[in-house]
């Protein structure tokens, strides 16, 4: 079976749910991973986006034997603000993909969709099944969007999909309204990789060698939804604690202020396989998000990765993680943050560590994919484990 994955993120640099699932689809299926398109004005906002204008001319990149990564040609901007612009974009994307289908002899593929705006492509391509994997509250992102239009795309996509997955309870409650074949499948973890933090004796990486004192670490994109003000307040009070962020940075004023502090360190993104070498030396793992409609609907990927390491986790309050409150430390403000970190540094019950690891093991990507494959088999009558026979 062929699968066309309309991804919300590029294949690199960050490994997300999308790549993690695609890599675990049985290998006799072909995956065509379609990276999100740049617009004709994208380079005006980010000069690095010029690379995308060239990248699509070199399609595809073969990641492994059955996974091909494609970059789409640039499209018109404002598609999340104007329905007609989106229809035009999806029409031309479909024209491009139909050429791809012909070249690679793709017939009636599964369409696995992550961006609601891709709903309008359905009328222009042939397919056997539509899967919508809802990982975010898309209408709450900042930028060139109209909230009502994005919500309309998602509602339409849910209705037209054969099966819908949602990563968090709040997302599930919303999309379930429009499709009875909706299932809650939270994020997961490459368990063996991140559990190696507990099992292996990794040397301290070069970027951490000169740090004296406790290390409080964060992995992932550092963007506007991360509660960096909270970090700034704590870092100003606890000069002997080191705050380490590993991942791409947004252009934010608060990051400039944090960079002025001697106990805050920003490290460029690392391949997922290298992250355990850094987390090994964290005394505390940080899962810090501002309270908003966006973060209310999140199943944080890094949370399950932290769990697999067994290390203590300091987190702001989020609906999805409240059920783990007996195993992690949920903080309300900087004073609560400091107190709970000091409690951790005074010694933690080893039973908590083992329970965190047990939960992560059950949440492995292999287990998540097994659930997804079973739902697809039951609803779409397609058995991806054995080709396209039910």
C-alpha positions in Angstrom: 0.0 0.0 0.0 1.2 3.5 -0.8 0.7 6.3 1.8 0.9 10.0 1.1 1.7 11.8 4.4 0.9 15.5 4.3 3.1 16.5 7.1 3.0 19.7 9.3 6.8 19.6 9.7 9.9 19.1 7.6 11.6 15.7 8.0 14.6 17.5 9.6 15.8 18.8 12.1 13.4 17.8 14.8 12.0 14.2 15.1 8.3 14.5 15.9 5.3 12.2 16.2 4.9 12.3 12.4 8.3 10.9 11.5 8.2 8.5 14.4 4.9 7.0 13.1 5.9 6.9 9.4 9.1 5.1 10.2 7.1 2.4 12.0 4.7 1.6 9.3 5.5 -2.0 8.0 8.3 -1.8 5.4 6.4 -3.3 2.5 4.3 -0.1 2.4 5.7 2.9 0.6 5.6 6.3 2.4 5.7 9.6 0.4 6.4 12.2 3.0 5.2 15.6 1.8 6.9 18.5 3.7 4.7 21.6 4.3 5.1 24.1 1.4 6.7 27.5 1.6 4.8 30.4 0.2 6.0 33.0 -2.3 6.6 35.4 0.6 8.2 33.0 3.1 11.8 34.2 2.4 10.7 37.7 3.3 10.0 36.5 6.9 12.9 34.0 7.1 15.8 34.2 4.7 16.6 30.5 5.3 13.4 29.6 3.5 15.1 30.4 0.2 16.5 26.9 0.5 13.0 25.5 0.1 12.8 27.1 -3.4 15.7 24.9 -4.5 14.9 21.9 -2.4 11.7 20.9 -4.3 13.8 20.8 -7.6 15.8 18.0 -6.1 12.9 15.7 -5.1 12.8 13.1 -3.7 15.2 12.4 -0.8 15.1 8.7 0.0 15.4 8.4 3.8 15.1 4.6 4.0 14.1 2.0 1.5 10.4 2.7 1.7 10.3 6.4 2.7 10.6 9.2 0.2 10.6 12.9 1.3 9.2 15.5 -1.1 9.2 19.3 -0.9 6.3 21.0 -2.7 6.8 24.0 -5.0 6.1 27.4 -3.4 2.4 28.3 -3.1 0.3 31.4 -2.7 0.3 33.0 0.8 -2.7 33.7 3.0 -4.3 30.3 2.4 -5.3 30.2 6.1 -7.1 33.5 5.7 -8.8 33.1 2.3 -10.7 30.0 1.3 -10.4 30.6 -2.5 -6.6 31.0 -2.2 -6.4 27.6 -0.5 -8.6 26.0 -3.2 -6.2 27.3 -5.9 -3.2 26.1 -3.9 -4.6 22.6 -3.4 -5.5 22.3 -7.0 -1.9 23.0 -8.1 -0.5 20.8 -5.4 -2.7 18.0 -6.7 -1.5 18.6 -10.2 2.1 18.2 -9.0 1.2 15.1 -6.9 -0.6 13.4 -9.7 2.6 13.6 -11.7 4.4 12.0 -8.8 1.7 9.3 -8.6 2.2 8.5 -12.3 6.0 8.4 -12.1 6.0 6.1 -9.0 2.9 4.1 -10.2 0.9 5.1 -7.1 -2.7 3.9 -7.2 -5.4 4.8 -4.7 -3.1 5.6 -1.8 -4.0 6.3 1.8 -3.9 10.1 2.5 -2.5 10.7 6.0 -3.1 14.3 6.7 -1.8 16.6 9.5 -2.7 20.1 8.1 -6.4 21.0 8.0 -5.9 23.2 4.9 -5.1 20.1 2.9 -8.8 19.1 3.0 -9.4 20.8 -0.4 -7.0 18.5 -2.1 -9.4 15.6 -1.7 -11.5 16.5 -4.7 -8.5 16.5 -7.0 -6.7 13.2 -6.2 -7.8 9.6 -6.1 -7.4 7.7 -2.8 -8.6 4.7 -0.9 -8.8 6.1 2.6 -8.3 9.4 4.5 -6.7 9.6 7.9 -6.6 12.8 9.9 -4.1 12.8 12.8 -4.9 15.9 14.9 -1.9 16.9 16.9 -2.6 20.6 17.6 -5.3 23.2 17.9 -4.4 24.7 14.6 -6.7 27.7 14.9 -4.7 28.9 17.9 -1.4 29.3 16.1 -0.2 32.8 15.6 0.5 34.3 12.1 -1.4 34.8 8.9 -4.5 32.9 9.8 -8.3 33.4 10.3 -9.4 31.3 13.2 -12.9 30.6 11.8 -11.5 29.6 8.4 -9.0 27.2 9.9 -11.7 25.7 12.2 -13.8 25.3 9.1 -11.1 23.4 7.3 -10.7 21.1 10.2 -14.4 20.4 10.6 -14.7 19.6 6.9 -11.6 17.3 7.1 -13.0 15.4 10.1 -16.2 14.8 8.2 -14.5 13.6 5.1 -11.9 11.4 6.9 -12.5 7.6 7.3 -10.7 7.7 10.6 -9.5 10.5 12.9 -6.8 10.3 15.6 -6.2 12.9 18.3 -3.2 13.3 20.6 -4.8 15.0 23.6 -8.2 14.7 25.4 -9.3 18.3 24.5 -8.5 17.7 20.9 -10.4 14.4 21.0 -13.5 16.0 22.5 -13.5 18.5 19.6 -12.9 16.3 16.6 -15.1 13.6 17.9 -18.1 15.9 17.3 -17.6 15.5 13.5 -16.5 11.9 13.1 -17.6 8.8 15.1 -14.5 6.9 14.1 -12.3 9.1 16.3 -9.7 7.6 18.6 -7.4 9.1 21.3 -3.8 8.1 20.5 -1.4 10.3 22.6 2.2 10.9 21.7 4.8 8.3 22.4 8.5 7.7 22.8 11.4 5.8 21.3 11.6 4.0 24.5 14.9 2.1 24.0 16.7 5.3 22.9 15.6 7.5 25.8 15.7 4.8 28.4 19.4 4.4 27.6 19.9 7.6 29.7 19.2 5.3 32.7 21.2 2.4 31.5 24.3 3.9 29.8 27.3 5.8 31.2 27.4 8.7 28.7 30.3 11.1 29.0 29.4 14.8 29.6 29.2 16.5 26.2 31.5 19.4 25.4 28.8 22.1 25.8 28.1 21.0 29.3 31.7 20.3 30.5 32.2 23.8 32.1 28.8 23.9 33.9 29.1 23.8 37.7 26.1 23.0 39.8 22.7 21.6 39.0 21.5 21.3 35.4 17.9 21.9 34.5 17.3 20.9 30.9 14.8 21.4 28.1 14.7 19.7 24.7 12.7 20.8 21.7 11.7 24.0 19.9 12.0 27.1 22.0 9.1 29.2 20.7 6.5 31.6 22.1 4.5 28.9 23.8 7.4 28.1 26.2 7.2 29.8 29.6 10.6 31.5 29.3 9.5 34.3 31.7 9.3 31.7 34.5 12.8 30.5 33.6 14.1 34.0 33.7 12.7 34.7 37.2 14.1 31.5 38.6 17.5 31.9 36.9 17.8 35.4 38.3 17.3 34.0 41.8 19.2 30.8 41.6 22.6 31.7 40.1 24.1 28.2 40.9 21.5 26.4 38.8 22.2 26.0 35.0 19.3 26.2 32.5 20.1 24.4 29.3 17.9 24.5 26.2 18.6 22.2 23.2 16.6 23.0 20.1 15.8 25.7 17.5 15.1 29.2 18.8 12.4 31.6 17.8 13.2 35.3 17.5 11.9 36.5 20.9 12.9 39.4 23.1 12.9 37.1 26.2 15.6 34.9 24.6 17.9 37.9 24.4 17.4 38.6 28.1 18.1 35.0 28.9 21.2 35.0 26.9 22.5 37.8 29.1 22.5 35.5 32.1 25.6 33.5 32.9 23.5 30.4 34.0 21.4 30.0 30.8 22.8 28.1 27.9 21.2 27.6 24.4 22.5 24.7 22.4 21.8 24.2 18.7 19.4 21.3 17.7 20.9 17.9 18.0 19.8 14.7 16.2 17.4 12.7 18.3 19.9 9.8 18.7 22.3 12.2 20.5 19.8 13.7 23.0 20.3 11.0 25.6 24.0 12.0 25.9 22.8 15.4 27.1 19.8 14.4 29.2 22.0 12.0 31.1 23.5 15.0 32.8 20.3 16.8 33.5 19.3 16.9 37.2 15.8 18.0 36.3 13.9 17.8 32.9 11.8 20.8 32.1 8.3 20.8 30.5 7.3 24.4 30.7 4.4 25.8 28.6 2.4 29.0 29.0 -1.3 28.6 29.7 -3.2 29.1 26.5 -5.8 27.5 24.3 -2.9 26.1 22.2 -1.1 24.4 25.1 -4.4 23.3 26.7 -4.7 21.0 23.6 -1.2 19.6 23.6 0.2 16.1 24.4 3.8 17.2 24.8 6.2 14.8 23.0 9.2 15.7 25.3 7.1 14.7 28.3 7.1 11.0 27.3 10.8 11.2 26.3 11.6 12.6 29.8 9.5 9.8 31.4 11.6 7.1 29.7 14.8 8.5 31.2 13.3 8.1 34.7 14.5 11.6 35.6 12.5 14.1 37.7 10.2 16.4 35.6 9.3 20.0 36.5 6.2 21.0 34.5 3.7 23.8 34.3 0.1 22.7 34.6 -1.4 21.1 31.5 -4.6 19.1 31.2 -2.9 16.1 29.5 -0.3 15.5 32.2 -2.4 16.0 35.3 -3.0 12.3 35.5 0.7 11.9 36.2 0.8 14.4 39.0 1.9 11.9 41.6 5.1 11.1 39.5 6.1 14.6 38.4 6.2 18.1 39.9 3.7 20.6 38.6 4.6 24.2 39.5 2.5 27.4 39.6 5.1 30.1 39.9 8.8 30.8 40.5 8.6 30.2 44.2 6.9 26.9 43.8 9.4 26.0 41.0 12.4 26.7 43.4 10.8 24.8 46.3 10.0 21.7 44.3 13.5 21.6 42.7 15.1 21.8 46.1 12.9 18.9 47.2 14.2 16.9 44.3 17.8 17.8 45.0 17.3 16.7 48.6 16.6 13.2 47.3 13.7 11.5 45.5 11.9 8.2 46.1 13.3 5.7 43.6 9.9 4.2 43.2 8.8 7.3 41.3 11.6 6.9 38.9 10.7 3.3 38.1 7.0 4.2 37.7 7.9 6.9 35.2 9.9 4.4 33.2 7.0 1.9 33.3 4.6 4.4 31.9 6.9 5.4 29.1 7.4 1.8 28.2 3.7 1.3 27.7 3.7 4.6 25.6 6.4 3.4 23.2 5.9 4.4 19.5 5.7 0.7 18.7 2.7 0.3 20.9 1.1 3.5 19.6 1.6 2.3 16.0 0.1 -1.1 16.8 -3.1 0.6 18.1 -3.2 2.8 15.0 -2.8 -0.1 12.6 -5.6 -1.9 14.3 -7.9 1.1 14.1 -7.1 1.4 10.3 -7.7 -2.3 9.8 -11.1 -2.1 11.5 -12.4 1.1 10.0 -10.7 1.3 6.6 -10.6 -2.4 6.0 -6.9 -2.1 5.1 -4.3 -4.2 6.8 -1.0 -2.4 6.6 0.7 -5.3 8.3 0.0 -7.6 5.3 -0.4 -5.3 2.3 -3.9 -4.1 1.5 -5.9 -7.2 2.3 -8.2 -7.0 5.3 
